[in-house]
Amino acid sequence: MTRPTFEDFKVEALRKDGVKEEYERLKPEYKLKKKLIQMKKEANLTQEQLAQMLHTKKSNISRLESFSSDSDLRISTLMAYAEATGHKLKIDFV
């Protein structure tokens, strides 16, 4: 028996009651955290280096980027993260 692909698993999971709603609810946060990680990689920075630039601990950067963390993201933190990775923060509503 072959293992299902992630895409097959996702399709099946989204059919279950409540899963699709929760998936949609969490999508913006996951998108943001993936973007933070991408920005850090493009800037060739480690979590430790970024933590030093932001005058914080590596564990705080790890928590900020973690998909399992429930920490609230502060705008000031996002602005500092963006600046440290050579970006600017832009917030928009659609």
Z-matrix of the N, CA and C atoms (Angstrom, degrees):
N
C 1 1.450
C 2 1.528 1 108.82
N 3 1.324 2 117.05 1 131.88
C 4 1.457 3 120.47 2 -179.30
C 5 1.530 4 109.98 3 -89.09
N 6 1.307 5 114.92 4 149.93
C 7 1.462 6 120.26 5 178.12
C 8 1.519 7 109.79 6 -73.74
N 9 1.314 8 117.22 7 142.81
C 10 1.465 9 118.62 8 176.76
C 11 1.531 10 109.90 9 -69.57
N 12 1.311 11 115.52 10 149.29
C 13 1.459 12 119.47 11 175.72
C 14 1.526 13 108.40 12 -73.61
N 15 1.319 14 115.92 13 165.03
C 16 1.461 15 119.16 14 177.11
C 17 1.524 16 110.30 15 -59.17
N 18 1.332 17 116.60 16 -40.06
C 19 1.464 18 120.55 17 -178.90
C 20 1.530 19 110.54 18 -62.96
N 21 1.347 20 117.44 19 -41.79
C 22 1.467 21 121.00 20 176.85
C 23 1.528 22 110.82 21 -62.46
N 24 1.339 23 115.71 22 -43.87
C 25 1.459 24 120.99 23 178.69
C 26 1.527 25 110.84 24 -60.31
N 27 1.336 26 116.02 25 -44.74
C 28 1.464 27 121.34 26 -179.07
C 29 1.529 28 111.44 27 -61.86
N 30 1.330 29 116.44 28 -45.86
C 31 1.467 30 121.10 29 179.28
C 32 1.522 31 110.06 30 -58.12
N 33 1.325 32 116.16 31 -46.05
C 34 1.471 33 121.03 32 -179.18
C 35 1.532 34 110.88 33 -66.09
N 36 1.317 35 117.05 34 -43.26
C 37 1.468 36 121.01 35 -178.65
C 38 1.522 37 111.21 36 -63.55
N 39 1.328 38 117.15 37 -39.84
C 40 1.465 39 120.54 38 -177.38
C 41 1.529 40 112.79 39 -68.56
N 42 1.315 41 117.41 40 -12.04
C 43 1.469 42 121.34 41 176.65
C 44 1.530 43 111.90 42 -79.49
N 45 1.331 44 116.72 43 -19.07
C 46 1.463 45 121.06 44 -177.42
C 47 1.521 46 110.92 45 -75.40
N 48 1.351 47 114.90 46 146.75
C 49 1.461 48 120.93 47 -179.82
C 50 1.519 49 111.66 48 -54.65
N 51 1.324 50 115.93 49 129.04
C 52 1.449 51 121.79 50 174.04
C 53 1.513 52 115.78 51 83.34
N 54 1.323 53 117.53 52 -19.31
C 55 1.470 54 120.12 53 -175.99
C 56 1.527 55 110.72 54 -68.81
N 57 1.315 56 117.18 55 -45.60
C 58 1.467 57 120.44 56 -178.68
C 59 1.525 58 110.84 57 -61.74
N 60 1.329 59 117.59 58 -41.56
C 61 1.462 60 121.35 59 179.93
C 62 1.527 61 110.87 60 -63.74
N 63 1.329 62 116.49 61 -43.86
C 64 1.465 63 120.78 62 179.27
C 65 1.523 64 110.59 63 -67.31
N 66 1.319 65 116.99 64 -39.31
C 67 1.462 66 122.00 65 177.43
C 68 1.534 67 110.01 66 -59.21
N 69 1.310 68 116.55 67 -47.09
C 70 1.472 69 121.33 68 -179.82
C 71 1.527 70 111.11 69 -65.94
N 72 1.317 71 116.93 70 -35.88
C 73 1.462 72 121.20 71 -179.75
C 74 1.532 73 111.31 72 -66.26
N 75 1.326 74 116.21 73 -38.00
C 76 1.462 75 120.98 74 -177.05
C 77 1.530 76 113.92 75 -87.96
N 78 1.314 77 117.47 76 -12.28
C 79 1.463 78 121.19 77 -174.78
C 80 1.539 79 113.73 78 -54.32
N 81 1.335 80 120.63 79 -46.39
C 82 1.470 81 119.54 80 -179.22
C 83 1.533 82 113.21 81 -61.39
N 84 1.327 83 117.14 82 -38.93
C 85 1.464 84 120.36 83 179.53
C 86 1.528 85 110.91 84 -66.56
N 87 1.316 86 117.07 85 -43.21
C 88 1.466 87 120.33 86 178.38
C 89 1.530 88 110.34 87 -63.20
N 90 1.316 89 116.41 88 -40.75
C 91 1.463 90 120.80 89 179.16
C 92 1.531 91 110.22 90 -61.62
N 93 1.322 92 116.93 91 -43.29
C 94 1.460 93 121.67 92 179.11
C 95 1.531 94 110.98 93 -63.21
N 96 1.312 95 117.25 94 -46.49
C 97 1.469 96 120.53 95 -177.78
C 98 1.523 97 111.05 96 -66.77
N 99 1.333 98 117.93 97 -37.42
C 100 1.462 99 120.38 98 175.45
C 101 1.523 100 110.32 99 -62.74
N 102 1.337 101 116.71 100 -38.40
C 103 1.462 102 121.40 101 179.03
C 104 1.525 103 110.59 102 -65.86
N 105 1.326 104 117.92 103 -41.60
C 106 1.464 105 120.99 104 178.50
C 107 1.529 106 110.42 105 -59.62
N 108 1.310 107 116.56 106 -45.93
C 109 1.463 108 121.26 107 -179.75
C 110 1.534 109 110.47 108 -63.70
N 111 1.312 110 116.66 109 -41.85
C 112 1.462 111 121.56 110 178.26
C 113 1.531 112 110.68 111 -61.64
N 114 1.324 113 117.30 112 -44.38
C 115 1.467 114 121.50 113 179.58
C 116 1.523 115 111.05 114 -61.16
N 117 1.328 116 116.80 115 -42.84
C 118 1.464 117 121.81 116 179.54
C 119 1.523 118 110.35 117 -62.33
N 120 1.337 119 116.31 118 -44.07
C 121 1.463 120 120.63 119 179.79
C 122 1.521 121 111.11 120 -64.51
N 123 1.328 122 116.93 121 -43.87
C 124 1.465 123 120.55 122 -179.68
C 125 1.526 124 111.41 123 -63.89
N 126 1.325 125 117.54 124 -29.47
C 127 1.461 126 122.00 125 177.94
C 128 1.531 127 111.13 126 -84.03
N 129 1.329 128 116.62 127 1.15
C 130 1.474 129 122.40 128 -178.25
C 131 1.527 130 111.98 129 55.03
N 132 1.312 131 115.84 130 44.07
C 133 1.458 132 121.53 131 179.40
C 134 1.516 133 110.17 132 -112.86
N 135 1.311 134 116.14 133 146.35
C 136 1.454 135 121.93 134 171.27
C 137 1.529 136 107.74 135 -92.72
N 138 1.307 137 116.19 136 168.73
C 139 1.463 138 119.26 137 175.34
C 140 1.522 139 110.35 138 -61.06
N 141 1.319 140 117.04 139 -38.68
C 142 1.467 141 120.97 140 179.06
C 143 1.523 142 111.90 141 -62.88
N 144 1.318 143 116.71 142 -46.13
C 145 1.459 144 120.57 143 179.54
C 146 1.522 145 111.00 144 -62.67
N 147 1.315 146 116.00 145 -43.26
C 148 1.460 147 120.56 146 179.49
C 149 1.521 148 110.40 147 -64.70
N 150 1.313 149 117.10 148 -40.69
C 151 1.466 150 121.01 149 178.05
C 152 1.527 151 110.57 150 -60.55
N 153 1.322 152 117.11 151 -42.39
C 154 1.469 153 119.92 152 177.78
C 155 1.521 154 111.07 153 -61.60
N 156 1.316 155 117.02 154 -42.95
C 157 1.467 156 121.38 155 179.90
C 158 1.521 157 111.68 156 -63.22
N 159 1.333 158 115.99 157 -33.58
C 160 1.471 159 121.03 158 -177.34
C 161 1.531 160 112.16 159 -95.67
N 162 1.338 161 116.35 160 4.65
C 163 1.475 162 121.66 161 179.06
C 164 1.521 163 111.72 162 55.66
N 165 1.316 164 114.00 163 49.95
C 166 1.457 165 120.37 164 179.41
C 167 1.524 166 108.61 165 -141.42
N 168 1.312 167 116.61 166 -173.44
C 169 1.465 168 122.03 167 179.69
C 170 1.525 169 110.03 168 -96.53
N 171 1.328 170 115.21 169 153.29
C 172 1.463 171 121.25 170 176.50
C 173 1.529 172 110.50 171 -57.42
N 174 1.320 173 116.99 172 -36.68
C 175 1.467 174 120.25 173 -179.34
C 176 1.530 175 111.44 174 -61.83
N 177 1.328 176 117.22 175 -31.54
C 178 1.469 177 120.00 176 177.78
C 179 1.529 178 111.23 177 -69.92
N 180 1.331 179 116.40 178 -38.14
C 181 1.470 180 120.06 179 176.65
C 182 1.525 181 109.10 180 -66.75
N 183 1.309 182 116.83 181 -42.60
C 184 1.460 183 121.52 182 178.46
C 185 1.527 184 110.67 183 -59.18
N 186 1.313 185 116.50 184 -45.24
C 187 1.472 186 121.37 185 179.54
C 188 1.529 187 110.49 186 -64.35
N 189 1.328 188 116.74 187 -39.82
C 190 1.464 189 121.75 188 179.58
C 191 1.529 190 111.11 189 -61.18
N 192 1.330 191 116.52 190 -38.88
C 193 1.461 192 121.70 191 -177.61
C 194 1.522 193 113.74 192 -88.35
N 195 1.308 194 117.68 193 -9.73
C 196 1.452 195 121.97 194 -173.43
C 197 1.526 196 112.17 195 -73.11
N 198 1.323 197 115.36 196 135.95
C 199 1.460 198 121.02 197 177.11
C 200 1.528 199 111.44 198 -79.29
N 201 1.318 200 117.17 199 -15.76
C 202 1.461 201 119.76 200 -179.06
C 203 1.525 202 112.04 201 -100.01
N 204 1.323 203 116.77 202 1.85
C 205 1.459 204 120.72 203 -178.68
C 206 1.522 205 110.80 204 -88.69
N 207 1.316 206 115.25 205 140.56
C 208 1.463 207 120.44 206 177.11
C 209 1.526 208 111.84 207 -100.15
N 210 1.335 209 116.94 208 15.24
C 211 1.461 210 119.53 209 -177.11
C 212 1.526 211 110.69 210 -65.98
N 213 1.320 212 115.24 211 137.67
C 214 1.452 213 120.66 212 176.90
C 215 1.521 214 109.33 213 -76.48
N 216 1.310 215 115.89 214 136.20
C 217 1.454 216 121.04 215 -179.80
C 218 1.526 217 109.16 216 -89.74
N 219 1.321 218 116.56 217 126.83
C 220 1.457 219 121.43 218 177.97
C 221 1.521 220 108.95 219 -92.06
N 222 1.312 221 116.09 220 144.27
C 223 1.456 222 120.44 221 179.10
C 224 1.523 223 110.46 222 -60.72
N 225 1.317 224 117.99 223 -39.91
C 226 1.463 225 120.80 224 179.84
C 227 1.528 226 111.17 225 -62.19
N 228 1.321 227 117.18 226 -36.61
C 229 1.465 228 121.27 227 177.90
C 230 1.521 229 110.35 228 -67.80
N 231 1.325 230 116.49 229 -44.20
C 232 1.463 231 120.40 230 179.01
C 233 1.524 232 111.12 231 -63.67
N 234 1.335 233 117.22 232 -37.69
C 235 1.461 234 120.98 233 177.94
C 236 1.522 235 110.96 234 -64.37
N 237 1.319 236 116.98 235 -44.01
C 238 1.458 237 121.26 236 179.51
C 239 1.527 238 110.60 237 -66.06
N 240 1.319 239 117.10 238 -41.92
C 241 1.471 240 121.99 239 178.39
C 242 1.521 241 108.87 240 -60.48
N 243 1.330 242 116.64 241 -47.24
C 244 1.466 243 121.16 242 -179.68
C 245 1.525 244 110.36 243 -59.24
N 246 1.301 245 117.29 244 -47.89
C 247 1.465 246 121.40 245 -178.64
C 248 1.534 247 111.04 246 -61.66
N 249 1.315 248 116.92 247 -43.06
C 250 1.467 249 121.40 248 -178.76
C 251 1.523 250 112.25 249 -64.21
N 252 1.324 251 117.09 250 -26.94
C 253 1.463 252 120.85 251 -179.67
C 254 1.526 253 112.30 252 -100.29
N 255 1.343 254 116.01 253 10.02
C 256 1.463 255 120.02 254 176.84
C 257 1.512 256 114.68 255 81.47
N 258 1.322 257 116.45 256 26.92
C 259 1.464 258 121.50 257 -178.97
C 260 1.533 259 110.20 258 -124.64
N 261 1.309 260 114.75 259 173.92
C 262 1.467 261 121.57 260 171.80
C 263 1.523 262 107.03 261 -123.90
N 264 1.319 263 115.53 262 146.95
C 265 1.457 264 120.43 263 178.93
C 266 1.520 265 109.21 264 -84.52
N 267 1.318 266 116.44 265 131.05
C 268 1.455 267 122.34 266 174.84
C 269 1.515 268 107.26 267 -127.48
N 270 1.313 269 116.23 268 124.02
C 271 1.467 270 120.31 269 179.72
C 272 1.522 271 107.21 270 -111.61
N 273 1.308 272 115.15 271 135.23
C 274 1.453 273 120.52 272 -177.62
C 275 1.520 274 108.87 273 -140.96
N 276 1.288 275 116.36 274 151.65
C 277 1.460 276 122.15 275 175.50
C 278 1.514 277 108.79 276 -116.67
N 279 1.326 278 115.81 277 140.13
C 280 1.457 279 119.89 278 179.25
C 281 1.516 280 110.02 279 -123.16
